[in-house]
Amino acid sequence: QFAKPEDAVKYRKNALFVMQQNFGRLGAMATGKAPFDAKAAADSAAVAEFMSKLPWGAFGEGTDKGETRAKAEIWKEPAKFKEYADKMQAEMTKLAAAAKTGSLDNIKTAVSATGGTCKTCHDAYRKD
Ligand code: ASC
């Protein structure tokens, strides 16, 4: 899929960025930093859920160098990395369903659960 390793790194970072921008919009509503807008929440959650599927295919062998904060552990324990990635995607799916209900309370619960999966993976596999 990628002509060179730098393209894979750029691809996964851009996918994660677009996901975060949409998740962040929901986070702002969940914490009261932005007014609740049910339509915007549902739209953003759907985009975040879709984007959550994209980064993982761009963590192939040889993409551990360059402009990346990815830790070498990702390629040493791929099963655990995949488990975290799968968990995040599952929570994103729940978040998209929660956002469709139009209930801010449902969104708050799902944002919190989803955010936990972002953090768990970052703590283990992202350099800071
Ligand atoms: C974000 C973002 C993350 C998660 C995390 C949640 O918006 O960029 O990494 O939420 O902070 O704990």
Backbone and ligand atoms as CSV (ligand in chain L), in Angstrom:
chain,resi,resn,atom,element,x,y,z
A,1,GLN,N,N,0.825,-1.218,0.000
A,1,GLN,CA,C,0.000,0.000,0.000
A,1,GLN,C,C,0.860,1.271,0.000
A,2,PHE,N,N,2.042,1.204,0.654
A,2,PHE,CA,C,2.845,2.424,0.792
A,2,PHE,C,C,4.132,2.323,-0.015
A,3,ALA,N,N,4.419,3.403,-0.770
A,3,ALA,CA,C,5.603,3.411,-1.619
A,3,ALA,C,C,6.874,3.437,-0.779
A,4,LYS,N,N,6.823,4.150,0.359
A,4,LYS,CA,C,7.995,4.204,1.224
A,4,LYS,C,C,7.567,4.300,2.687
A,5,PRO,N,N,8.460,3.913,3.607
A,5,PRO,CA,C,8.105,3.903,5.024
A,5,PRO,C,C,7.569,5.245,5.516
A,6,GLU,N,N,8.140,6.344,5.021
A,6,GLU,CA,C,7.682,7.675,5.456
A,6,GLU,C,C,6.205,7.890,5.130
A,7,ASP,N,N,5.763,7.285,4.022
A,7,ASP,CA,C,4.351,7.422,3.651
A,7,ASP,C,C,3.455,6.703,4.661
A,8,ALA,N,N,3.892,5.549,5.123
A,8,ALA,CA,C,3.109,4.807,6.122
A,8,ALA,C,C,3.020,5.609,7.419
A,9,VAL,N,N,4.153,6.194,7.817
A,9,VAL,CA,C,4.172,6.992,9.051
A,9,VAL,C,C,3.228,8.184,8.913
A,10,LYS,N,N,3.307,8.859,7.769
A,10,LYS,CA,C,2.438,10.012,7.534
A,10,LYS,C,C,0.962,9.596,7.521
A,11,TYR,N,N,0.702,8.482,6.885
A,11,TYR,CA,C,-0.671,7.974,6.773
A,11,TYR,C,C,-1.277,7.707,8.151
A,12,ARG,N,N,-0.545,6.974,8.978
A,12,ARG,CA,C,-1.128,6.630,10.287
A,12,ARG,C,C,-1.260,7.868,11.169
A,13,LYS,N,N,-0.266,8.789,11.070
A,13,LYS,CA,C,-0.372,10.008,11.883
A,13,LYS,C,C,-1.545,10.863,11.432
A,14,ASN,N,N,-1.739,10.967,10.145
A,14,ASN,CA,C,-2.857,11.773,9.640
A,14,ASN,C,C,-4.198,11.141,10.007
A,15,ALA,N,N,-4.278,9.820,9.931
A,15,ALA,CA,C,-5.519,9.135,10.321
A,15,ALA,C,C,-5.800,9.377,11.802
A,16,LEU,N,N,-4.769,9.230,12.624
A,16,LEU,CA,C,-4.945,9.451,14.063
A,16,LEU,C,C,-5.302,10.912,14.341
A,17,PHE,N,N,-4.725,11.826,13.560
A,17,PHE,CA,C,-5.031,13.252,13.756
A,17,PHE,C,C,-6.503,13.549,13.453
A,18,VAL,N,N,-6.980,13.052,12.344
A,18,VAL,CA,C,-8.391,13.298,11.983
A,18,VAL,C,C,-9.314,12.635,13.014
A,19,MET,N,N,-8.935,11.425,13.446
A,19,MET,CA,C,-9.720,10.769,14.492
A,19,MET,C,C,-9.743,11.634,15.749
A,20,GLN,N,N,-8.575,12.110,16.160
A,20,GLN,CA,C,-8.493,12.904,17.393
A,20,GLN,C,C,-9.289,14.205,17.293
A,21,GLN,N,N,-9.246,14.848,16.129
A,21,GLN,CA,C,-9.978,16.098,15.973
A,21,GLN,C,C,-11.480,15.883,16.173
A,22,ASN,N,N,-11.952,14.749,15.724
A,22,ASN,CA,C,-13.378,14.441,15.878
A,22,ASN,C,C,-13.702,13.948,17.279
A,23,PHE,N,N,-12.803,13.114,17.820
A,23,PHE,CA,C,-12.991,12.671,19.202
A,23,PHE,C,C,-12.916,13.867,20.152
A,24,GLY,N,N,-12.000,14.788,19.859
A,24,GLY,CA,C,-11.837,15.976,20.694
A,24,GLY,C,C,-13.100,16.837,20.728
A,25,ARG,N,N,-13.794,16.869,19.617
A,25,ARG,CA,C,-15.044,17.628,19.552
A,25,ARG,C,C,-16.078,17.018,20.524
A,26,LEU,N,N,-16.119,15.691,20.562
A,26,LEU,CA,C,-17.016,15.001,21.498
A,26,LEU,C,C,-16.552,15.186,22.941
A,27,GLY,N,N,-15.229,15.152,23.116
A,27,GLY,CA,C,-14.669,15.357,24.454
A,27,GLY,C,C,-15.034,16.725,24.997
A,28,ALA,N,N,-14.971,17.737,24.123
A,28,ALA,CA,C,-15.307,19.100,24.538
A,28,ALA,C,C,-16.778,19.191,24.956
A,29,MET,N,N,-17.632,18.499,24.240
A,29,MET,CA,C,-19.056,18.491,24.622
A,29,MET,C,C,-19.260,17.723,25.927
A,30,ALA,N,N,-18.540,16.619,26.064
A,30,ALA,CA,C,-18.697,15.773,27.252
A,30,ALA,C,C,-18.263,16.490,28.518
A,31,THR,N,N,-17.285,17.391,28.385
A,31,THR,CA,C,-16.770,18.090,29.560
A,31,THR,C,C,-17.366,19.489,29.701
A,32,GLY,N,N,-18.293,19.830,28.847
A,32,GLY,CA,C,-18.947,21.135,28.949
A,32,GLY,C,C,-18.131,22.297,28.396
A,33,LYS,N,N,-17.031,21.979,27.720
A,33,LYS,CA,C,-16.206,23.049,27.138
A,33,LYS,C,C,-16.803,23.563,25.844
A,34,ALA,N,N,-17.671,22.766,25.259
A,34,ALA,CA,C,-18.401,23.181,24.057
A,34,ALA,C,C,-19.870,22.850,24.279
A,35,PRO,N,N,-20.763,23.645,23.706
A,35,PRO,CA,C,-22.177,23.346,23.857
A,35,PRO,C,C,-22.532,22.023,23.183
A,36,PHE,N,N,-23.489,21.310,23.761
A,36,PHE,CA,C,-23.887,20.025,23.193
A,36,PHE,C,C,-24.707,20.245,21.928
A,37,ASP,N,N,-24.250,19.595,20.871
A,37,ASP,CA,C,-24.932,19.664,19.576
A,37,ASP,C,C,-25.045,18.203,19.117
A,38,ALA,N,N,-26.243,17.658,19.227
A,38,ALA,CA,C,-26.442,16.220,18.993
A,38,ALA,C,C,-26.038,15.798,17.582
A,39,LYS,N,N,-26.368,16.621,16.592
A,39,LYS,CA,C,-26.036,16.297,15.203
A,39,LYS,C,C,-24.524,16.294,14.996
A,40,ALA,N,N,-23.853,17.349,15.499
A,40,ALA,CA,C,-22.394,17.428,15.368
A,40,ALA,C,C,-21.729,16.262,16.099
A,41,ALA,N,N,-22.268,15.897,17.252
A,41,ALA,CA,C,-21.705,14.786,18.026
A,41,ALA,C,C,-21.823,13.483,17.249
A,42,ALA,N,N,-22.989,13.229,16.693
A,42,ALA,CA,C,-23.186,11.986,15.943
A,42,ALA,C,C,-22.303,11.960,14.696
A,43,ASP,N,N,-22.212,13.091,14.011
A,43,ASP,CA,C,-21.363,13.162,12.811
A,43,ASP,C,C,-19.894,12.926,13.164
A,44,SER,N,N,-19.418,13.601,14.204
A,44,SER,CA,C,-18.011,13.458,14.600
A,44,SER,C,C,-17.707,12.048,15.070
A,45,ALA,N,N,-18.640,11.458,15.805
A,45,ALA,CA,C,-18.409,10.089,16.298
A,45,ALA,C,C,-18.331,9.112,15.134
A,46,ALA,N,N,-19.161,9.329,14.123
A,46,ALA,CA,C,-19.119,8.437,12.959
A,46,ALA,C,C,-17.785,8.563,12.229
A,47,VAL,N,N,-17.294,9.781,12.105
A,47,VAL,CA,C,-15.993,9.982,11.449
A,47,VAL,C,C,-14.875,9.372,12.304
A,48,ALA,N,N,-14.927,9.618,13.603
A,48,ALA,CA,C,-13.886,9.076,14.495
A,48,ALA,C,C,-13.885,7.545,14.429
A,49,GLU,N,N,-15.081,6.950,14.412
A,49,GLU,CA,C,-15.151,5.487,14.341
A,49,GLU,C,C,-14.519,4.985,13.041
A,50,PHE,N,N,-14.857,5.628,11.939
A,50,PHE,CA,C,-14.280,5.210,10.661
A,50,PHE,C,C,-12.757,5.360,10.672
A,51,MET,N,N,-12.297,6.516,11.137
A,51,MET,CA,C,-10.854,6.778,11.140
A,51,MET,C,C,-10.103,5.807,12.048
A,52,SER,N,N,-10.774,5.319,13.093
A,52,SER,CA,C,-10.110,4.421,14.040
A,52,SER,C,C,-9.660,3.116,13.386
A,53,LYS,N,N,-10.212,2.803,12.228
A,53,LYS,CA,C,-9.845,1.563,11.533
A,53,LYS,C,C,-8.573,1.706,10.700
A,54,LEU,N,N,-8.172,2.929,10.420
A,54,LEU,CA,C,-7.145,3.134,9.397
A,54,LEU,C,C,-5.675,3.057,9.813
A,55,PRO,N,N,-5.319,3.455,11.025
A,55,PRO,CA,C,-3.876,3.554,11.304
A,55,PRO,C,C,-3.124,2.232,11.282
A,56,TRP,N,N,-3.789,1.142,11.651
A,56,TRP,CA,C,-3.086,-0.093,12.021
A,56,TRP,C,C,-2.349,-0.755,10.874
A,57,GLY,N,N,-2.880,-0.652,9.675
A,57,GLY,CA,C,-2.202,-1.227,8.520
A,57,GLY,C,C,-0.947,-0.474,8.128
A,58,ALA,N,N,-0.719,0.658,8.790
A,58,ALA,CA,C,0.445,1.490,8.466
A,58,ALA,C,C,1.549,1.358,9.519
A,59,PHE,N,N,1.462,0.292,10.329
A,59,PHE,CA,C,2.512,0.010,11.312
A,59,PHE,C,C,3.333,-1.205,10.886
A,60,GLY,N,N,3.573,-1.334,9.585
A,60,GLY,CA,C,4.312,-2.489,9.086
A,60,GLY,C,C,5.784,-2.461,9.476
A,61,GLU,N,N,6.465,-3.571,9.170
A,61,GLU,CA,C,7.909,-3.672,9.421
A,61,GLU,C,C,8.631,-2.524,8.719
A,62,GLY,N,N,9.626,-1.968,9.391
A,62,GLY,CA,C,10.438,-0.916,8.785
A,62,GLY,C,C,9.850,0.474,8.909
A,63,THR,N,N,8.708,0.573,9.607
A,63,THR,CA,C,8.087,1.906,9.766
A,63,THR,C,C,8.287,2.423,11.196
A,64,ASP,N,N,9.375,1.964,11.819
A,64,ASP,CA,C,9.673,2.362,13.200
A,64,ASP,C,C,10.659,3.537,13.265
A,65,LYS,N,N,10.976,4.092,12.095
A,65,LYS,CA,C,11.975,5.172,12.055
A,65,LYS,C,C,11.380,6.463,11.526
A,66,GLY,N,N,12.152,7.531,11.667
A,66,GLY,CA,C,11.715,8.814,11.116
A,66,GLY,C,C,10.855,9.608,12.091
A,67,GLU,N,N,9.936,10.363,11.531
A,67,GLU,CA,C,9.123,11.294,12.308
A,67,GLU,C,C,8.012,10.566,13.049
A,68,THR,N,N,8.378,9.729,13.994
A,68,THR,CA,C,7.364,8.961,14.708
A,68,THR,C,C,7.685,8.885,16.198
A,69,ARG,N,N,6.629,8.879,16.983
A,69,ARG,CA,C,6.780,8.669,18.419
A,69,ARG,C,C,6.471,7.219,18.792
A,70,ALA,N,N,6.286,6.387,17.791
A,70,ALA,CA,C,5.990,4.978,18.058
A,70,ALA,C,C,7.187,4.303,18.721
A,71,LYS,N,N,6.936,3.575,19.790
A,71,LYS,CA,C,8.019,2.858,20.477
A,71,LYS,C,C,8.306,1.525,19.790
A,72,ALA,N,N,9.566,1.085,19.918
A,72,ALA,CA,C,9.991,-0.179,19.294
A,72,ALA,C,C,9.164,-1.362,19.795
A,73,GLU,N,N,8.613,-1.247,21.005
A,73,GLU,CA,C,7.799,-2.331,21.589
A,73,GLU,C,C,6.634,-2.742,20.686
A,74,ILE,N,N,6.155,-1.811,19.876
A,74,ILE,CA,C,5.034,-2.128,18.969
A,74,ILE,C,C,5.378,-3.322,18.086
A,75,TRP,N,N,6.613,-3.370,17.622
A,75,TRP,CA,C,7.018,-4.439,16.708
A,75,TRP,C,C,7.569,-5.651,17.465
A,76,LYS,N,N,7.779,-5.500,18.785
A,76,LYS,CA,C,8.263,-6.620,19.600
A,76,LYS,C,C,7.107,-7.411,20.183
A,77,GLU,N,N,5.990,-6.729,20.427
A,77,GLU,CA,C,4.805,-7.391,21.007
A,77,GLU,C,C,3.550,-7.011,20.225
A,78,PRO,N,N,3.530,-7.423,18.942
A,78,PRO,CA,C,2.431,-7.017,18.060
A,78,PRO,C,C,1.047,-7.492,18.533
A,79,ALA,N,N,0.993,-8.626,19.214
A,79,ALA,CA,C,-0.314,-9.135,19.669
A,79,ALA,C,C,-0.920,-8.189,20.706
A,80,LYS,N,N,-0.082,-7.692,21.589
A,80,LYS,CA,C,-0.576,-6.776,22.629
A,80,LYS,C,C,-0.965,-5.429,22.012
A,81,PHE,N,N,-0.149,-4.979,21.071
A,81,PHE,CA,C,-0.472,-3.719,20.381
A,81,PHE,C,C,-1.816,-3.850,19.662
A,82,LYS,N,N,-2.017,-4.986,18.995
A,82,LYS,CA,C,-3.270,-5.214,18.282
A,82,LYS,C,C,-4.458,-5.272,19.241
A,83,GLU,N,N,-4.224,-5.888,20.401
A,83,GLU,CA,C,-5.287,-5.965,21.411
A,83,GLU,C,C,-5.729,-4.548,21.824
A,84,TYR,N,N,-4.767,-3.672,22.043
A,84,TYR,CA,C,-5.098,-2.287,22.420
A,84,TYR,C,C,-5.811,-1.565,21.273
A,85,ALA,N,N,-5.317,-1.791,20.064
A,85,ALA,CA,C,-5.934,-1.139,18.903
A,85,ALA,C,C,-7.367,-1.643,18.705
A,86,ASP,N,N,-7.563,-2.936,18.905
A,86,ASP,CA,C,-8.908,-3.515,18.760
A,86,ASP,C,C,-9.859,-2.971,19.821
A,87,LYS,N,N,-9.341,-2.842,21.030
A,87,LYS,CA,C,-10.162,-2.335,22.140
A,87,LYS,C,C,-10.617,-0.898,21.832
A,88,MET,N,N,-9.691,-0.107,21.334
A,88,MET,CA,C,-10.028,1.283,21.003
A,88,MET,C,C,-11.107,1.328,19.927
A,89,GLN,N,N,-10.951,0.496,18.899
A,89,GLN,CA,C,-11.952,0.483,17.828
A,89,GLN,C,C,-13.317,0.038,18.345
A,90,ALA,N,N,-13.310,-0.928,19.245
A,90,ALA,CA,C,-14.580,-1.400,19.821
A,90,ALA,C,C,-15.252,-0.273,20.615
A,91,GLU,N,N,-14.453,0.485,21.354
A,91,GLU,CA,C,-15.020,1.594,22.139
A,91,GLU,C,C,-15.492,2.714,21.218
A,92,MET,N,N,-14.795,2.918,20.108
A,92,MET,CA,C,-15.230,3.934,19.133
A,92,MET,C,C,-16.586,3.558,18.533
A,93,THR,N,N,-16.769,2.277,18.309
A,93,THR,CA,C,-18.053,1.801,17.780
A,93,THR,C,C,-19.166,2.055,18.799
A,94,LYS,N,N,-18.864,1.798,20.062
A,94,LYS,CA,C,-19.849,2.076,21.125
A,94,LYS,C,C,-20.125,3.571,21.232
A,95,LEU,N,N,-19.065,4.358,21.050
A,95,LEU,CA,C,-19.233,5.817,21.112
A,95,LEU,C,C,-20.127,6.311,19.977
A,96,ALA,N,N,-19.923,5.763,18.790
A,96,ALA,CA,C,-20.757,6.173,17.650
A,96,ALA,C,C,-22.221,5.810,17.915
A,97,ALA,N,N,-22.447,4.643,18.511
A,97,ALA,CA,C,-23.813,4.226,18.852
A,97,ALA,C,C,-24.386,5.149,19.930
A,98,ALA,N,N,-23.568,5.474,20.916
A,98,ALA,CA,C,-24.018,6.362,21.998
A,98,ALA,C,C,-24.393,7.729,21.436
A,99,ALA,N,N,-23.561,8.228,20.519
A,99,ALA,CA,C,-23.813,9.561,19.963
A,99,ALA,C,C,-25.106,9.578,19.155
A,100,LYS,N,N,-25.413,8.459,18.531
A,100,LYS,CA,C,-26.662,8.371,17.755
A,100,LYS,C,C,-27.901,8.456,18.635
A,101,THR,N,N,-27.771,8.092,19.903
A,101,THR,CA,C,-28.933,8.160,20.795
A,101,THR,C,C,-29.326,9.603,21.093
A,102,GLY,N,N,-28.373,10.525,20.898
A,102,GLY,CA,C,-28.655,11.928,21.179
A,102,GLY,C,C,-28.614,12.281,22.653
A,103,SER,N,N,-28.173,11.330,23.478
A,103,SER,CA,C,-28.100,11.580,24.922
A,103,SER,C,C,-26.689,11.976,25.330
A,104,LEU,N,N,-26.566,13.159,25.923
A,104,LEU,CA,C,-25.243,13.623,26.364
A,104,LEU,C,C,-24.684,12.706,27.450
A,105,ASP,N,N,-25.542,12.184,28.303
A,105,ASP,CA,C,-25.066,11.260,29.342
A,105,ASP,C,C,-24.449,10.009,28.732
A,106,ASN,N,N,-25.099,9.465,27.723
A,106,ASN,CA,C,-24.541,8.295,27.035
A,106,ASN,C,C,-23.196,8.635,26.408
A,107,ILE,N,N,-23.108,9.821,25.834
A,107,ILE,CA,C,-21.866,10.251,25.188
A,107,ILE,C,C,-20.751,10.399,26.217
A,108,LYS,N,N,-21.081,10.994,27.355
A,108,LYS,CA,C,-20.066,11.173,28.416
A,108,LYS,C,C,-19.460,9.837,28.836
A,109,THR,N,N,-20.316,8.851,29.052
A,109,THR,CA,C,-19.839,7.522,29.453
A,109,THR,C,C,-18.928,6.924,28.380
A,110,ALA,N,N,-19.361,7.037,27.135
A,110,ALA,CA,C,-18.603,6.432,26.039
A,110,ALA,C,C,-17.301,7.190,25.759
A,111,VAL,N,N,-17.329,8.504,25.894
A,111,VAL,CA,C,-16.104,9.297,25.692
A,111,VAL,C,C,-15.068,8.891,26.728
A,112,SER,N,N,-15.520,8.722,27.950
A,112,SER,CA,C,-14.603,8.355,29.017
A,112,SER,C,C,-13.986,6.967,28.768
A,113,ALA,N,N,-14.810,6.024,28.381
A,113,ALA,CA,C,-14.305,4.665,28.103
A,113,ALA,C,C,-13.352,4.674,26.911
A,114,THR,N,N,-13.716,5.431,25.889
A,114,THR,CA,C,-12.867,5.481,24.690
A,114,THR,C,C,-11.543,6.166,24.998
A,115,GLY,N,N,-11.624,7.288,25.692
A,115,GLY,CA,C,-10.401,8.025,26.061
A,115,GLY,C,C,-9.446,7.152,26.862
A,116,GLY,N,N,-9.996,6.284,27.692
A,116,GLY,CA,C,-9.162,5.360,28.463
A,116,GLY,C,C,-8.346,4.450,27.564
A,117,THR,N,N,-8.947,4.029,26.459
A,117,THR,CA,C,-8.215,3.142,25.544
A,117,THR,C,C,-7.135,3.900,24.769
A,118,CYS,N,N,-7.371,5.189,24.498
A,118,CYS,CA,C,-6.315,6.007,23.862
A,118,CYS,C,C,-5.101,6.059,24.794
A,119,LYS,N,N,-5.409,6.372,26.066
A,119,LYS,CA,C,-4.348,6.600,27.040
A,119,LYS,C,C,-3.558,5.319,27.330
A,120,THR,N,N,-4.257,4.210,27.496
A,120,THR,CA,C,-3.580,2.942,27.786
A,120,THR,C,C,-2.538,2.631,26.719
A,121,CYS,N,N,-2.935,2.805,25.469
A,121,CYS,CA,C,-2.030,2.492,24.365
A,121,CYS,C,C,-0.884,3.500,24.299
A,122,HIS,N,N,-1.194,4.784,24.488
A,122,HIS,CA,C,-0.138,5.803,24.462
A,122,HIS,C,C,0.891,5.551,25.576
A,123,ASP,N,N,0.390,5.209,26.763
A,123,ASP,CA,C,1.310,4.976,27.883
A,123,ASP,C,C,2.276,3.839,27.573
A,124,ALA,N,N,1.786,2.831,26.871
A,124,ALA,CA,C,2.624,1.665,26.586
A,124,ALA,C,C,3.490,1.849,25.336
A,125,TYR,N,N,2.953,2.521,24.335
A,125,TYR,CA,C,3.573,2.445,23.001
A,125,TYR,C,C,3.932,3.765,22.341
A,126,ARG,N,N,3.705,4.880,23.035
A,126,ARG,CA,C,4.062,6.167,22.430
A,126,ARG,C,C,5.137,6.857,23.258
A,127,LYS,N,N,6.164,7.305,22.590
A,127,LYS,CA,C,7.208,8.097,23.263
A,127,LYS,C,C,6.666,9.486,23.541
A,128,ASP,N,N,7.108,10.055,24.695
A,128,ASP,CA,C,6.633,11.436,24.938
A,128,ASP,C,C,7.744,12.380,25.306
L,1,ASC,C1,C,-7.693,12.963,22.998
L,1,ASC,C2,C,-6.368,12.648,22.644
L,1,ASC,C3,C,-6.006,11.558,23.324
L,1,ASC,C4,C,-7.112,11.106,24.166
L,1,ASC,C5,C,-6.700,10.989,25.585
L,1,ASC,C6,C,-7.831,10.587,26.465
L,1,ASC,O1,O,-8.378,13.865,22.557
L,1,ASC,O2,O,-5.602,13.290,21.789
L,1,ASC,O3,O,-4.867,10.933,23.271
L,1,ASC,O4,O,-8.142,12.074,23.956
L,1,ASC,O5,O,-6.194,12.218,26.037
L,1,ASC,O6,O,-7.356,10.308,27.751
